[in-house]
Amino acid sequence: MSDSDPPKLLAGGNPQIPKGDGNGPVQAWIAAAPGWKGEVAARIDGLVTEAVPGVRKAVKWNSPFYGAGEDGWFLSFHAMTRYLKLAFFRGASLDPPPPVGSKHPKVRYLHVGPDDLDEARLVDWVKQASRLPGEKM
C-alpha cells in the first residue's frame, strides 16, 4: 500500500489505520470512516476535544482513543456495521452508566447510529470519565 492508497476498511466499515499517538492518526481514522460514520465520529471527536481541554489522542487497534492526564485512557470507539461502539473504560462508575454492558465489569458501551447522538449526555459522560483514573493499554 502506498501513501496515496485509501485505508482498508475492516468489518463494519472500521478503517485500518496504523497505530499512532496524537491528533493526526485520529483525524486519519475519521477521514477514512465511510459516510455517516465519519460524520458522527468527527462530531464525537469535536465534543470530546471541547469537553476535555488538553485531551490526549491516539489510534490503537484501529480505534481512536482518548485520555486525560499523563497516562491511561477513558474512551475509545470502533465502527460497527450499524453504529459506532463507544467504550467507556470505567463506564460502570458513571452516573448514570452508559446503557450497554460488557464482559468486563468496569466497561460500559454506548452505541451511536447515524441520527441518535445525544450530545449533552455524551459530554456529561466524557467529563465524568475524564476525571476517573485512566486505563493503561
C-alpha positions as CSV (number, residue, x, y, z in Angstrom):
1,M,0.0,0.0,0.0
2,S,1.4,3.4,-0.9
3,D,0.8,6.6,0.9
4,S,-1.9,7.6,-1.6
5,D,-3.9,4.4,-1.3
6,P,-7.0,4.8,0.9
7,P,-7.0,2.8,4.2
8,K,-8.6,-0.6,4.0
9,L,-12.0,-0.9,5.6
10,L,-12.3,-3.8,8.1
11,A,-15.5,-5.5,9.2
12,G,-18.3,-3.0,9.8
13,G,-16.6,-0.3,7.9
14,N,-13.9,0.3,10.5
15,P,-10.8,2.0,8.9
16,Q,-7.5,0.2,9.3
17,I,-5.2,3.0,10.5
18,P,-1.6,2.5,11.7
19,K,-1.1,2.8,15.4
20,G,0.0,6.2,16.4
21,D,-0.2,8.9,19.1
22,G,-1.7,12.4,18.6
23,N,-4.5,14.0,16.7
24,G,-3.1,13.1,13.3
25,P,-3.9,9.4,13.4
26,V,-7.4,10.1,14.9
27,Q,-8.1,12.6,12.1
28,A,-6.9,10.0,9.5
29,W,-9.3,7.4,11.1
30,I,-12.2,9.9,10.9
31,A,-11.4,10.9,7.3
32,A,-11.3,7.2,6.3
33,A,-14.6,6.2,8.0
34,P,-17.3,5.8,5.4
35,G,-20.4,8.0,5.1
36,W,-22.3,8.8,8.3
37,K,-19.7,7.0,10.4
38,G,-17.0,9.6,9.6
39,E,-19.5,12.5,10.2
40,V,-20.6,11.2,13.6
41,A,-17.0,10.3,14.5
42,A,-15.9,13.9,13.7
43,R,-18.7,15.2,15.9
44,I,-17.8,12.9,18.8
45,D,-14.1,13.9,18.4
46,G,-15.1,17.6,18.5
47,L,-17.3,17.2,21.6
48,V,-14.5,15.3,23.4
49,T,-11.9,17.9,22.4
50,E,-14.2,20.7,23.7
51,A,-15.2,18.9,26.9
52,V,-11.6,17.9,28.0
53,P,-9.0,20.6,27.5
54,G,-5.7,19.0,26.6
55,V,-7.2,15.6,25.8
56,R,-4.7,13.1,24.6
57,K,-5.5,11.1,21.4
58,A,-4.2,8.0,19.7
59,V,-5.2,5.2,17.4
60,K,-4.7,1.7,18.8
61,W,-6.1,-1.5,17.4
62,N,-7.7,0.5,14.6
63,S,-9.7,2.6,17.0
64,P,-9.5,6.2,18.2
65,F,-8.6,6.5,22.0
66,Y,-8.9,9.5,24.3
67,G,-7.1,10.1,27.6
68,A,-6.7,12.8,30.2
69,G,-3.6,13.4,32.3
70,E,-0.3,11.7,31.9
71,D,-1.4,8.1,31.1
72,G,-4.4,5.9,30.8
73,W,-7.4,6.1,28.5
74,F,-11.1,6.8,29.3
75,L,-12.8,6.4,26.0
76,S,-12.4,4.7,22.6
77,F,-14.7,3.9,19.7
78,H,-14.9,1.5,16.8
79,A,-17.1,1.4,13.7
80,M,-19.6,-1.5,13.6
81,T,-22.0,-2.1,10.7
82,R,-25.0,-0.2,12.1
83,Y,-23.4,2.0,14.8
84,L,-20.2,3.4,16.4
85,K,-19.4,1.5,19.6
86,L,-18.1,3.9,22.2
87,A,-16.3,2.2,25.1
88,F,-16.1,4.0,28.4
89,F,-13.4,2.0,30.2
90,R,-14.7,2.9,33.7
91,G,-18.3,3.4,32.5
92,A,-19.8,1.5,35.4
93,S,-18.6,4.4,37.6
94,L,-20.5,7.0,35.5
95,D,-23.8,8.4,36.7
96,P,-25.9,7.1,35.1
97,P,-23.8,4.4,33.5
98,P,-23.9,4.1,29.7
99,P,-26.6,1.6,28.7
100,V,-24.7,-1.4,27.2
101,G,-22.9,-3.8,29.5
102,S,-19.6,-5.6,28.8
103,K,-18.0,-8.9,29.9
104,H,-15.6,-6.5,31.7
105,P,-17.4,-5.3,34.8
106,K,-16.0,-1.7,34.7
107,V,-16.6,-1.2,31.0
108,R,-19.9,0.2,29.6
109,Y,-20.7,0.9,26.0
110,L,-22.8,3.5,24.1
111,H,-24.0,2.6,20.6
112,V,-24.4,5.6,18.3
113,G,-26.2,5.4,15.0
114,P,-26.4,7.9,12.2
115,D,-29.1,10.0,13.9
116,D,-29.1,9.3,17.6
117,L,-26.1,11.1,19.2
118,D,-27.3,12.7,22.4
119,E,-24.6,15.4,22.6
120,A,-25.5,16.6,26.1
121,R,-25.4,13.1,27.6
122,L,-22.2,12.3,25.8
123,V,-20.4,15.4,27.0
124,D,-21.6,14.7,30.6
125,W,-20.2,11.1,30.4
126,V,-17.0,12.3,28.8
127,K,-16.4,14.9,31.5
128,Q,-17.1,12.4,34.3
129,A,-14.9,9.7,32.6
130,S,-12.0,12.1,32.1
131,R,-11.8,12.7,35.9
132,L,-11.5,9.0,36.7
133,P,-8.2,7.0,36.6
134,G,-7.4,6.0,33.1
135,E,-7.0,2.5,31.8
136,K,-3.4,1.5,30.8
137,M,-3.2,0.0,27.4
